[in-house]
Structure formats: C-alpha cells, structure tokens
Amino acid sequence: MNRVFVVGVGLTKFEKPGRRENWDYPDMARESGTMALLDAGIEFEQVEEAFVGYVYGESTAGERAVYELGMTGIPITNVNNNCSTGSTALYLAARSIRGGLADCVLALGFEKMKAGSISLDSFGDREPPLQRHMDALALSSPPAFPPAAWMFGSAGVEHMERYGSTPEHFARIAEKNHRHSVGNPYAQFQREYSLAEVEADKMIYEPMGLTRLQCSPTSDGSAAAIVVSEAFVERHGLAAQAVEIVGQAMVTDMRASFETGSTIDIVGADMTRKAAEAVYAQAGLTAQDVDVIELHDCFSANELITYEALGLAEIGEGHHLVDSGDTTYGGRWVVNPSGGLISKGHPLGATGLAQCAELTWQLRGTAEARQVRGAKVALQHNIGLGGAAVVTAYRPAER
C-alpha cells in the first residue's frame, strides 16, 4: 500500500449562518480550496480526483463547489455522512492514494446552514436515519429539548450517575475550549468565558447542566486538504511541509452498541473505541505517544466520553483528566487547541477537514498562538450519528 500525505490545507473563517452577506457555498469552496492549493504549491490541473462533503444541499453541489477551482473533467464524488462528512471525504481521498488510484486528490467540505438547532427529521415522509437510535433510547416522542442535545446530554447524565463526574466537569471542558479559541482567527467565537459564565448561560438540557456555551453552534464555512502519494511528495519537493497519515479507520454502528443499554455507546463511544484501536495498531502508537488532539466536542459531554474511547483515560475516569488539567497547555495532551466545535464552530461538512488543517499546522509548527510545543504526533476524531466515527493519526514527513 502507498503512503499518504497531506501537503496543503485551507480553511475559511467559520461564521454564524448568514453573517457574511452574499457568501454562498461556491464562495466558501473557492476560498478554502484556493488556500489549500496555494499551500501545497500546485495548480488545480494537477488534482486527479475530488471528494466533496456537505450535509445540506442539492445532489451535485460538490461539482458546483469544485468548479470554482477549475473544470478539468476529473471525477468528483459527493459525500454525506452527517457530522463526520468532512473526515469521510478525507478518508476516501486517502484510500484513493493508498490504493494507487491517484497521486493527488482534493478533499473539500462546506456547509451553509440555517440558524437554530438541527432537526433529526428533515423530510417527514420517511423514517429518520436516527430512528433506530431513538428507539434504543426508548424515546416514543420528540424530546422537549433539542434532539442532539438530549442524546449527548443523556450520555453525560449516564456518566455522572455511573462514574461520579459532575456538571462542573463538563462546564470546565467548554471553558477550556473557548479559552483555546482566542488564538484562532478562523474560529466563530474568539472570546474567553469564565467557568461561572459557562455555567450561568442559557440552559439547554437541565438534567446534565448543559448550557448553550457547552454546545457547538450552527455555522457556515469550508475547509480543504490536498492529499498525495509519496511519489508526488518526492517529485515536487514537498517533504518539509508534508504531514503523513500514519493510521486511519472508519467504523459504523455495531449491533452491540444498541444492546448494552448504554447511551454512551449509542451516541458513538463504541465506534470511536474500535476505530482508535485500529489506528493505534496501524501506526504502531498508543494514546501516550500522542501530543495534540482535535476531537468531536459537539457537546461538552461528548468530549469527556471521547477521552475514554480514545484511550486517554480508563472507562469512567475521563473527568479526572479535567481535574488534573491534562487536556490543555501544560498538561499531558492539548485537546482541541483550535477551540473545538464548541468555540471554533461546526459547519457539518467542513468540520473534519478543519480538524485536519489544525493538526497539519500543529505538526508543521505554524499554529502561532495555538502552537503545542514539540508536537510530533497528532490524533483526529470526528463522529456523525447514524453513524460513523473516523479516527486519523498524523506525523510530520520529516522528523
């Protein structure tokens, strides 16, 4: 199998939906894609294939987005995998390189969203993709809370009841991520909030103490990555900026996840655990070898349970990492230096590729105010309910 490298990344600023006037998805794609091409130092004509992710849009929006960069007749595949769409596009691009089908592939993601919480049933005349999850949670009618907040909030309640975590642990995760985002010019929010402000904000899911500042916002934005083979890196002299994908796995829902009776498993911890184990085995790494992590903190509860699923802590002990400060600067790992989904924003199709961009900058040592000192190994986690978890490990090509 061929080795796989990221040699160029691009990112728009993530914005509140509609905040940038006349900013449609082709504009977003042009902005992030052009940045990625310039970063790689290549022309669009060298791209042989593209995988384009988005959740909300017409069937060939991927083609329309890429046409802003060029129209060369290449295969363009539209990708939709809920909140893991961006990393699914990256996964497919990497598979194309790894399998020797292409030497240079574009992975691009975008989203143009509507303000407000996301509906789990957009059509009304067919079974929602999450119906099986809702049935497993014994939910006979729509909850009074936003559905996604209810699902992840319920996982947080389960963790508190089983393992002794508290609402403050979850609030401190959000405080950390908002603090991290202050140094990120691409983040939707760039303001530091005190723990008291996080706890006192509008209540979204009271049983867990989940406030608005612990929830990822709807966002507009785009991200892109240029993924290439080792031969392409050598031919174009890109080793100094190249970051290698040393392990990658996608795992979808397993029957066992619905049989444990655990909300934590139903919202994806089981998928994440299996994907992480596969990635560590592929890369010859353990969680202790990782320096910097971008993980899917759609809600503060999911960040905490993902600590355990990724092997940063034993099951039931994720909240101790919050107590010890081991997930921020000066601790064992820096988790979500970008501000994460909670503060950077969450345009669904772009999120996974924005994580890739952040980790590429971290491993190059060019993340400026967010730089994790001496970062040599990076880990990415992106999850979508319905469902798919994608975990990716990276190392610099030259180390």
N, C-alpha and C positions, 0 to 999 in steps of 0.2 A: 504494500500500500504506500502511496505517496504521502510525504509530509505536507502539512497545510500551514500557511502563514497568512496573517493579516498585515498588509503593508500600507493601508490607507484607511482613515476613518473620517467621518464627517457628521456634524450634529447642528441642528438649529437650536435656538433658544426654545425651551418649552414654554408655552403661553396658556393663559386662561382662554377657553374657547371664545373665538370672536374678537379677542383683544386687538389683534393686528388686522386692521381693515384691509379688505381685498387680498387676503393671504389664503389662497386655496391650496389643495394638496399638490398640484403640479409645482407651485412656487416653493413649497416645503421640500419636495423631492429635488428640485433643481439646486436649492441651497445646500442641502446635506450631501447630495451626490457630487456636485462640483467640488465641494470641500474635500471629499474623500479622494477624488481623482487627483486633485492638486497635491494632497498629502502624499499620495503614492507616487506622484511624478509621472503619471501615464495619461494617455489620451483615451477617450471613450472607445475609440475604434479598436483598442486592444482588449476590451472586455468581450468575452465569448458567450456569456450567458448571464441572466439576471434572475434572482428570486426576490419578489417584492411582496411585503407583508402589509396588510391592513385588515381591520375588522369591519369597519363601517364604510361601504362604498359599492359602486357598481362592479360588474364582473370583470371588466378589463381596465380597471383603474390603474393596475400595475403597469400596463403598457403605456397608458397616458402619462403616468408619472415619469417613466424612464425616457419617453420621447423628449422630455426637456433636456436630456443629456446628449441625445443622439438617436438617429433612426438608421440602424445598420442591419436590420433584419435578424438580429440574434434571438434565440428562444428567451421568452420572458414568462416566468411562471408566477401566477398569483397565489399567495399564501394566506390562509386564515386559520389560526389556532388559538383563538381567544387571546388572553393576555400574554401568552408565550409566543405570539406570532412573530415578533422580531427575531427571537433566538431560533425559531423554527426555520426562518429564511436563512439565517447564518448556518444552521445545521445542514440544510440542503446544499448550500454553496460549498461547505466543507466536504460533504460527501462527493460532490462532483469533482472536486480537486483530488480527494483521496483515492477515488476510483479511476483516475486518469482520463476522465471525460473532457476536462478542460484545464487550461493553465491559469486563467484569470477570470474570476466570476465576481459580479456585483451582488451584494445582499443589501437591500434597502427596505426601510419600513417607514410608514407615516400614519397619521391619524388626524382627521378633522372631526372633532367631537361636539356634542351638544352639552351645555351646562347641566349640572344636576346628576343625581345618582343614576347608575346604569340599570336598565330593565333586563331581567333574565328571560323575558318572553317578548321578542320584537314583532312577531307575526300574529299570534292569536289564533291561527287556524291549523296549528300542528303542534306536536309535542316539543316542548322546550328541550334543548340539549342537556340541561341540568335536571330534568325531571327525575332521573334515577337517583341523583344526589339528594334531591329534596325528599323523595320517598324514603331513602335510607335515614334521613334525619327526622322522619315521621312528621313532616310538615304537610298538613292537609289543606292549608290555605295560605295565601301570601302573608308573610310576616308584617307586623306593624312597622318594623324597621326596614331600611334599605336592604334588599336580599343579600348582597355580598357582605355587607357589614354584619348582618345577622349570622351568616355562615361562619365567617372568620372570628367574629365576636364570640360565638358559641364555642369555637375551639379554644379561645382564650379562657372562657369560663371553665371548660373542662380541665385546662392546665392548672388553673388556680385551685380547683376542687381536688384534683388528684395529687398535685405536687407542691402546693403551697406558694406559688407565685401570687403577686398582688397587683391591683390596678396601678400602683406606683411603678412597678417594673415596666409595664407596657408604656406608661407615660414617659418614663425616662428614655426608652428607645426612641420615641418621637422627638423628645428634646435633643437627643444626640444628633439625629438626622437633620433636623432643622439647623442645628449649630454647624454641622458639616457643610450645608449648602451655602453658607455665607460666602465661601470661597469659590463658588461655582457660577460663572457668568451665564451658563446655559440653563440654570435652574429656574423653575416657575416662581419659587419663593426663595428669597435670599436674605431672610431675616431670622435672627436668633430669638427663640422664645424660652422663657424660664419654665421650669417644671410647673410652677404654680399657674402660669398662663396656659400651658398644655392641659392641665387638669381642670381648669375653670372654663375652658372653651365649650361651645355648644355640644350637648350630649347627643351622640348618635346611637349608641347601644348601651343602655344603662347597666345591664347585668355585668358587663365587663368593665364599665367605666370608660368606654371607648368614646373619646371626644373627636370633634372634627379635625383637630390638628394631629390626630393619630391615624388619619385616613388619607390615602392618595387621592388627589383631585383629578377630575377630568381635565384633559389637556389637548392642545394642538401641538404638532411638531413632527419632526422627521429625523432619522439617523441612517447612516450608511457605512458599509465596510467593503473594502476591496480584498478579496481572498484569492491567494495564488499558490502555485506549486513551488517546490524548492528550485526547480529548474528556472522558473520565472524570476525568482529572487536572485539567483546567481547571474542570470543573463542581463539583468538590469541593475545589478549592484545595490540591492536594497537590504542587505543583511543588517546594516546598522539600525534600521528603523523597523525591521520586521519582528513581529511577535508570533510565536508558534502556538498553534492549538495542539497541545500535547495530550489532551483527553477530552472526549465529548460523548454524551449519551442523552438520548431522549427516551423517556418512559411514559407510557399512558396508564390510565386507571387499571388496576388489577382487581379481580373479583374479591380477593382477600381484604382489600381496603374497605369494602362495604359490609364485610362480615364481622369485623372486630367490634362494631358498636361505638367506635371512637370517631368523634367529629374531627379530631386532629388528622386522622388518616383520610377521612372523606374529603377534606379540603387540600389534600396533596402531600402530606408528610411522608406517606408510604412511597409514593412515586419518587419524591426527592431523594429519599434514603437509597433506593435502588439505583437511581441514576448516579448519585455521588459515589457509591461503592464501585460502580463500573468505571467511572472516570479516574478514581484513585488507582485502580488496578491497571488501567491503560497507561497512565502517566508514571507509574511507579512512585506515587506520592501518598502521603497521608494528610489529614487536616492540619497536623502540626507543621507541615512544610509550607503551608500557605501563609502569605504575608498580608494580602489585601483581597477583599471580597465585595462584590456587588450582588446583593440578593434581593428577592422579590418581596419587599415590605409593603404590599398593597394596603395592609393594616398592620399596626404595631404587633398584634398577636401573631401574625404570620412570620415576622422577623424572629420572634422568640422561639417559636416551634421549629423554625428552619435551622436555628443554631444546632439543635439536637439532630435534625435529619441529615445535616451535612457533617456531623461528627465532631463539631466544635465542643460539644458537651454531651455527657451521657443523657439518656432519656430521663426527663423530669428534672434536669439540673440547668436548663438554659438560663433561668433567671439569675443563677449565681454569676454568670458572665456579666450581667448588668451590674450586679453588686460590686464586682471586682474591677470594673472598668476595662475589661479585656477586649472590648469591641470598638474602641476608639483610639485616638492617637495616644501613644504611650503605653497601650495595652498589648496583648498578645497578637491580636489582629486589628485591622481597621476595617470595619464593616460599613459599607455604603458611604465612602468618602465624598461621593457626588451629592449626597443628601437623600439618596434613595428615591423610591417612588413617592414617599410621603411628602418630600420637600422639592425634589427636582421636578416632579410631575409624572404623569402616566398616560401618554398618548399610546394606546394599546399596541399598535403595530410597530411603533418605534422603540419601545422600552428595552427589548432585548439587545438591540443594536446600539442603543445609547449606553448600556452596561458594557458592551464590547469596546466602545470608544473610550470610556473612562478607564478601563483596565489597560487598554493599549497605551494611553498616556501615562498611566502609573508605571508601567513596566519600562517605558522609554525614559522615565524621569522627567517628563514635561508637564506634569499636572499642576505646576505652580503652587498656589497657596494650599492646595489639597494634597500635595505630594506626600506619599508614605515613604519615609526614608528607607532606602535599601531594598525596596520591593523587587523581588525576583520571581515570585510565584503568585499568580492571581487565579481566583475562582469566581465563576459567574453562575448564578441560579435565577431562572426565570420560569414562572409557572402560570398555567392557564387552567381554570376549572373546566371540566367537561371531557377530557382533561389531558394535559401534557406538562411534564416537567423536563426542562433542558438544563443540564449542568455542563459547564465547559471549563477546562483548565488551560492556562496560558503560561508561557515562559518567553523571555527575550530570545531571539535567534542567536545573538552573540552574548555570551555570558561567561 
